[in-house]
Amino acid sequence: MFFDYWEYMIWIAKLGLYVGTAFVIGGFFCYSYLELASTTKRKLLKYTALGATIGAISSILGFLFLVGSFSNTGLLGVFNSFYFNFLIQTPIGHTHLIRAFCFFIMLGLILFKLKRQDISLSIIYKLVLLFLLSPIILSFSKLGHTTNSGSLTQLLISLHILTISIWMGSLYPLWLSSQTEKGEILQKNMVRFGQLAVFVVMILLICGASVALTLFQNWNEMIDTAYGQGFILKILLVASLLFLAACNKLYLTPRLQQDFYVKKLRSSISLEMIIGSFILIITAYITTVVGLG
């Protein structure tokens, strides 16, 4: 009974981890890649700091909820010293600890930069942030249903997490850019993001399809299982995102010199954020509560 309850708690923690990771990666990417005003860049640093905060808290809660599920003694089970000490010494515990540590260090670096008048990030600063992101991205392949998979599958999972985080995490920065940047600058940003998005989507689809082939032996296994049904729903939502992204790139972006189409773009990105939220919710759910079994 308690274990089922803890599964839902772990699901919430994993969802927070997905959101935090997307915020950090998407915020850092748009800060570095797009042409933005200093006020917008400051907002993106705050957005990234929020993501690091959510990621750090979710990592800690995820581990504590795991302790609680093992102790099977109710909510106070998160304070069970025996299972805490046992799990913290396992690879699972090490992964949670390293991930939380990276988020906290990243948060400290960003907050330090926000306190200064000059918010530009040097090459060294960016390299340090990238270094801290690496264990976070790799951690997703070390926990969950792909833990015992081969190195290739784990690499594909990591690339999948990276690309989906760039895409999902960039939606709010793009929406923000549509409010603060106008005319040619906004159009230039959307064109640049659209060009890179082609490669991001290609990698995302290749990784997703490859992982699906390792998880499902046949089509019946995908259709007849709860995990497979959730996976199909996720694919349909991703397909709707691709449709919206194509409309943005091919129809709205060339017309961004007109305010009417800027508002349309903003509405389209808002819809993408809603769909993206459902994708993260479903992904976290099927990988924790449902599982492959």
N, C-alpha and C positions, 0 to 999 in steps of 0.2 A: 504493500500500500504506500509506504513512505517513499519507496524507490520511484514509483510512478509519479508521485508528487515532485520529487527532486528532478526528474527528467524535464518537467516543465520549467522549473527554476533554471536549470542548465540551458534550456532553450532560450530563455530571456537573456541570460548572460552571453550566450553565443551571438544572439541578434545584436546586442550592444557592441560586441567585439567586431562584427561585420560593419556596423555603422561607424564606429570609431576608426577602423582601418580605412574605410572609404573616405571619410572626412580628411584624414591625415594625408593619404596618397593623392586624392583629388585636389585638395587645397594646395599642397606643395607643388604638384604638377602645374596647375594653372598659374600659381604665383611665378613659377620659373619660365613658363612657356608662352603665356599670353602677354600682350601689351596693355598694362593696366596703370591707372593713376595711383599715386602713393596712398590716397585714402582707401582705395579699393584693396590694395595690397595689405594694408593694415587690417582690414576686415578679414581678409583671407588668412592672415596669421592667427587672428582670433578664432576663426573657423577651424584651422588646423589644431590650435591649442585645445579647443573643445573636443575635437576628435581624439587627441591624445589622452585627455581626461577620461572620456567615455571608455576608450580602449583599456586604460590602466585599471579603472574601477571594474570593468567587465572581466578582465583577466583575473583579478583577485577574487571577485565573486564566483567566477566559474570554478576556481580551485576550491573555494570554501563550500560551494554547493556539492562538489564532488566528494569532499570529506563528509558532508552531511548525508549523502546517498549511501556511502559505505557504512557509516555508523548506524543508520536506520533507527534513530532515536528522536525524530522530530526536528524542529527548527534549531534547537540547541545543539544538534549534532554537528553543526559547523565548527563548534569549539572542542570537539572530541580530540584530545591531545594524541591519543594512540594513532588514530588514522591520519591525523595531520602530519605527525612525524614520519609515519610510514610512507605516505604519498609524496611528501616533499622530497624524499630521497629517490624516487623513481624517475624515469625519463619524462613521464607525464608531469610530475611536479616541477622538474627542471624547466620544461617547456613553458609552463605557466609563469614560473618565476622570472625567467629571462624575458619573456614577452612583457610582463608588467614593468620590469626594470627598464626596458627600452622605451616604453611609452612614457614613463616618469622622467627619464633623462631628456627625451625629446620635448616634453612639456616644459621642463626647466629652461632649456635652451630657447624655446620660442617665447616664453614669458620674459626672459632676460632681454631678448631683442625688442619686444613690445614696449619695454620701459625706456628704451632709447629713442631719440628723435629720428635717427637714421635707421630705417627698417630694411635697408637693402641687405641681402644675404651674400656673403663672399663665397668663393668657390669652396674654400675649406669648410665653411659652415654648411653648405649644401652637401658636401661629401660626407660630413659627419651624420647629417640627417638621413642620407641614403644608407649609410652603414647601419644605423639604428633600425631602419625599416627592413633590412634584409632578414634578421631573425624573426621578425613579426610575420612577414610573408611566408617564410619557410615553415613556421610553426603550424600552419593550417594543415600541412601534409603529415605532420607528426602526431596529430590527434584526430580522433574520430574513426570513421569506417575505412579510411585508406592507410591507417597506421602500418599495417603489415604488407602493404603493396610494394611493388618494386620501385627502384630509384626513378625510372622513367615516369611512372604514374605519379609519383610524388612531385617530380619536376613539373609535370603538366598541371597538377593541382595548384602549385605555386604560381605558375604563369597565368592560370585561370583567375586566381585571386587578385593578382596584380592588375590584369586587364579589366576585370569587372570593377575593381576599386577605382581605377582611373576614370572609367566611364561613369559609374554611379556617383563618385565623389566630386566629379567635375560639373555636375548638373547645377548645384547651387551657385558655384562661382560663375558659370555661364549666365545663369539667371541674374545674378548680381551685376555682371558686366552689361547686361541688356538694360539695366537701370542707370548705371553710372557712366558708361561709355556710349557715345553717339556716333551716327554717321559712318564715316570711313573706318574709324578705329574699331567700332563694334563689328562691322562687316569683315575687317581684316582678321579679328580674333576668331570669328565664326568660321571663316575660310580656313585658317590655320588649324583650328580644332577639327574641322571636318576632314582635312587631308590626313591628319594623324589618326582620326577615328576609323578610317578605312582599314589601317593596319591593326589597330586595336581590336576591331570587330573580327577580322580574319583570324587573329591569334586566339581570340575568345572562342570562336566557333570550332576551330581545329582542336583546341584543348578540351572543350566541352564534349565534342563528338568522340574524341579518343578516350576520355575518362568514362563516357557512357558505355563504350565497347568493353571496357575492363570490368564494369559493374554489372552489366546485364549480358547473359549468355544468349538470349534470344528475345524476340519481340513480345512473346507471351509473358515472359518474366517482367517486362516493363509494364505491360497493360494490366496484368492480373495482381500486381503487388501494390500496396499503399505507397511505397517508396517510388516505384515506377510511375504511378499516377501523379504523384507530386512533382516528379521530374518532368513529366509531359506538360503539366500546368506551367511550370517554370519556363519551359521552352516556348510555349505559346505567348507568355508575357514578354519574353525576350524578343520574340518575333514582332510583337506590337511596338516595342521600343525601337527596333530596327526600322519599322515603317515610319514612325515619327521622326527618327533621325534623318531618314532619307528625304522626308518632306522638308525638314529644316534646311538641309544642305542644298537640295535642288530647287526648291520653290521659294522659301522665305529668305534665305541668305542673300541671293542676288537682288532682293528688293528692300534691303534694310536701310536704304537712304530715306524711306518713307516711314513716318511714325506709326502708321496703321499696321505695317508688317512687323515693326519692332514689338508692338503689343501682342500680335499674333505669335511671334517667337516666344515671348515671355509666357504666354498661356501654354504653348506647346511644351516648353521646358518644365513648367509646373506639373503638367500631366505626366511627363516622363519621370519626375521625382516621385509622384504617387505610385506609378507602376513599378518603379525601381524599389520602392519601400516594400511592396508586396513580394517582389522577387527575393529580397533579403529575408523577409519573414518566412516565406515558404522554404527557402534553402536551409535556414537555421532549424526549422521545424522537422523537415524530413531527415536531417542528419543527426538529430538528437532524439526527438520523441518517437519518430517512426522507425528509422534505421533500416538497414538492408534486410534484416530478418523478417 
